[in-house]
Each structure stands twice: as C-alpha cells, then as structure tokens.
Amino acid sequence: METKSNSSITIAILWMLLISMLLFWLPVFGPLIAGVIGGKKAGGVGAAIVAVFLPAIIVGGGFFALASLFSGMPVIGVVAGLGGLTLALINVGPLLMGAIIGGILSH
C-alpha cells in the first residue's frame, strides 16, 4: 500500500485555493470543481478532507483583513470582514463535497 506524503496535501491545498479564487463567480460549481481537482491531487478521501479547511480559512481571513484594512472606520470594516468570512465559510460545503468526490476518484 502506497502512503501519501504531506506534499500531496500541500499541493491539493494550493490547487483548491487557486481554483476557488479563479472560479469565485460560480457560486456552487466553482468550489465543487476546486474540490474535485484538489481531492484528486490529495490522493485520498482523508487527505482531501484535511486539505479543504485551509483554503477556506485563508480566503475568509483575507476577506476579513482586507475589509478591515480598506475601511476608514474600523467597526464598519470588522462588520464587512465578518460578512466576507461568512461567505467564504458558505463555500466550504461544496468544496468538501467536491474533495470527497475527487478523493474517491483518485483511487
């Protein structure tokens, strides 16, 4: 039985993050496609599930930081940033479903 190294999870995370950012304009299918490709790169269902959560945290944290940074009033920036964080977390469902499908297809 072949074991996968952490580098395949890292590559899967990078693919999911990149494709999620490129396909942001497709509300459900963008994260689903990113999850399938990232799941195939991860090499298995377990590694794919692990790889799902870091892109969501990075994108949500980026939304939060940028909205807080670009707002002239910190309170408004925090509220807008939390809205962006919520939108990023909504995409975790299709991303996770795609990652599971991609992990199954990689076998």
GIZI-V725801 format. One record per pair of residues at least 12 apart in sequence whose C-alpha atoms are under 10 Angstrom apart, sorted by the first residue. I is the first residue (numbers start at 1). J is the second residue. D is the distance in whole Angstrom. If there is no record, write none. Layout:
i=<I:I>
j=<J:J>
d=<D:D>
This chain:
i=<3:3:4:4:4:4:5:5:5:6:6:7:8:8:8:8:8:8:8:8:8:8:9:9:9:9:9:9:9:9:9:9:9:9:9:10:10:10:10:10:10:10:11:11:11:11:12:12:12:12:12:12:12:12:12:12:12:12:12:12:12:12:12:13:13:13:13:13:13:13:13:13:13:13:13:13:13:13:14:14:14:14:14:15:15:15:15:15:15:15:15:15:16:16:16:16:16:16:16:16:16:16:16:16:16:16:16:16:16:16:16:16:17:17:17:17:17:17:17:17:17:17:17:18:18:18:19:19:19:19:19:19:19:20:20:20:20:20:20:20:20:20:21:21:21:22:24:24:27:27:27:28:28:28:28:28:28:29:29:29:29:30:30:30:30:31:31:31:31:31:31:31:31:31:32:32:32:32:32:32:32:32:32:32:32:32:33:33:33:33:33:33:33:34:34:34:34:34:34:34:35:35:35:35:35:35:35:35:35:35:35:35:35:35:35:35:36:36:36:36:36:36:36:36:36:36:36:36:36:36:37:37:37:37:37:37:37:38:38:38:38:38:38:38:38:38:38:39:39:39:39:39:39:39:39:39:39:39:39:39:39:40:40:40:40:40:40:40:40:40:40:41:41:41:41:42:42:42:42:43:43:43:43:43:43:44:44:44:44:44:44:44:44:44:45:45:45:45:45:45:45:45:45:46:46:46:46:47:47:47:48:48:48:48:48:48:48:48:48:48:49:49:49:49:49:49:49:50:50:51:51:51:52:52:52:52:52:52:52:52:53:53:53:53:55:55:55:56:56:56:56:56:56:56:56:57:57:57:57:58:58:59:59:59:59:59:60:60:60:60:60:60:60:60:60:61:61:61:61:61:62:62:62:62:63:63:63:63:63:63:63:63:63:64:64:64:64:64:64:64:64:64:64:65:65:65:65:65:65:65:66:66:66:66:67:67:67:67:67:67:68:68:68:69>
j=<43:44:42:43:44:47:42:43:47:42:47:42:38:39:40:41:42:43:44:47:48:51:38:39:41:42:43:44:46:47:48:49:50:51:52:38:41:42:47:50:51:54:38:41:42:51:34:35:36:37:38:39:40:41:42:43:47:48:50:51:52:55:99:34:35:38:39:41:42:47:48:50:51:52:53:54:55:56:38:41:51:54:55:34:35:37:38:39:41:42:51:55:30:31:32:33:34:35:36:37:38:39:41:48:51:52:53:54:55:56:95:99:31:34:35:38:51:52:54:55:56:58:59:34:38:55:31:32:33:34:35:37:38:32:33:34:35:55:56:59:91:95:34:55:59:34:88:91:90:91:94:90:91:92:93:94:95:91:94:95:98:91:94:95:98:91:92:93:94:95:96:97:98:99:91:92:93:94:95:96:97:98:99:100:101:102:94:95:97:98:99:101:102:52:94:95:96:98:99:102:48:49:51:52:92:93:94:95:96:97:98:99:100:101:102:103:48:94:95:96:97:98:99:100:101:102:103:104:105:106:98:99:101:102:103:105:106:51:52:95:96:98:99:100:101:102:103:51:52:95:96:97:98:99:100:101:102:103:104:105:106:98:99:100:101:102:103:104:105:106:107:99:102:103:106:99:102:103:106:102:103:104:105:106:107:99:100:101:102:103:104:105:106:107:99:100:101:102:103:104:105:106:107:99:100:103:104:99:100:103:95:96:97:98:99:100:101:102:103:104:95:96:97:98:99:100:103:96:99:95:96:99:92:93:95:96:97:98:99:100:89:92:95:96:88:92:95:85:87:88:89:90:91:92:95:85:88:89:92:85:88:84:85:87:88:89:81:82:83:84:85:86:87:88:89:81:82:84:85:88:81:84:85:88:80:81:82:83:84:85:86:87:88:77:78:79:80:81:82:83:84:85:86:77:78:80:81:82:84:85:78:80:81:84:79:80:81:82:83:84:80:81:82:81>
d=<9:10:8:7:9:8:9:10:10:9:9:9:10:10:10:6:5:7:10:8:10:9:9:9:8:5:8:10:10:6:7:10:8:6:10:10:9:8:10:10:7:10:8:7:7:9:9:9:10:8:4:7:8:5:5:9:9:7:10:6:9:10:9:10:9:7:9:9:8:10:9:9:5:7:9:7:6:10:8:10:9:9:8:7:9:7:6:9:8:10:10:9:10:8:10:9:5:6:9:7:5:9:9:10:8:8:10:9:7:9:8:9:9:8:9:9:10:9:9:5:8:8:8:8:10:9:8:10:8:5:9:9:9:9:8:6:9:8:9:9:9:9:9:10:8:9:10:10:10:8:9:10:7:10:9:6:9:10:8:9:9:9:8:8:10:6:8:8:6:5:8:9:7:9:9:9:9:5:5:8:7:5:8:10:9:10:9:8:10:6:9:10:9:10:9:7:10:7:8:9:8:9:9:7:9:10:7:5:6:7:4:4:8:8:7:9:9:10:8:9:8:4:5:7:6:4:7:9:8:10:8:7:9:6:9:10:10:8:8:9:10:8:6:10:10:7:8:8:9:9:9:10:7:4:6:7:4:4:8:8:7:10:8:9:8:5:5:8:7:5:9:10:8:8:8:9:8:7:8:8:6:8:9:6:7:9:8:10:8:4:6:8:6:7:7:5:8:8:4:6:9:9:9:9:8:8:10:9:9:8:10:8:10:9:5:7:9:8:6:9:9:7:9:10:6:7:9:9:9:10:9:8:7:10:7:6:10:9:7:10:9:7:9:8:9:9:10:9:10:6:6:9:8:6:9:8:8:8:10:10:9:9:8:10:6:9:8:8:9:6:4:7:8:5:7:8:9:9:7:9:9:9:8:10:8:6:8:8:5:6:9:9:8:8:7:9:7:4:6:8:6:6:10:9:8:10:7:10:10:10:10:9:7:10:8:6:5:9:9:8:7:6:9:9>
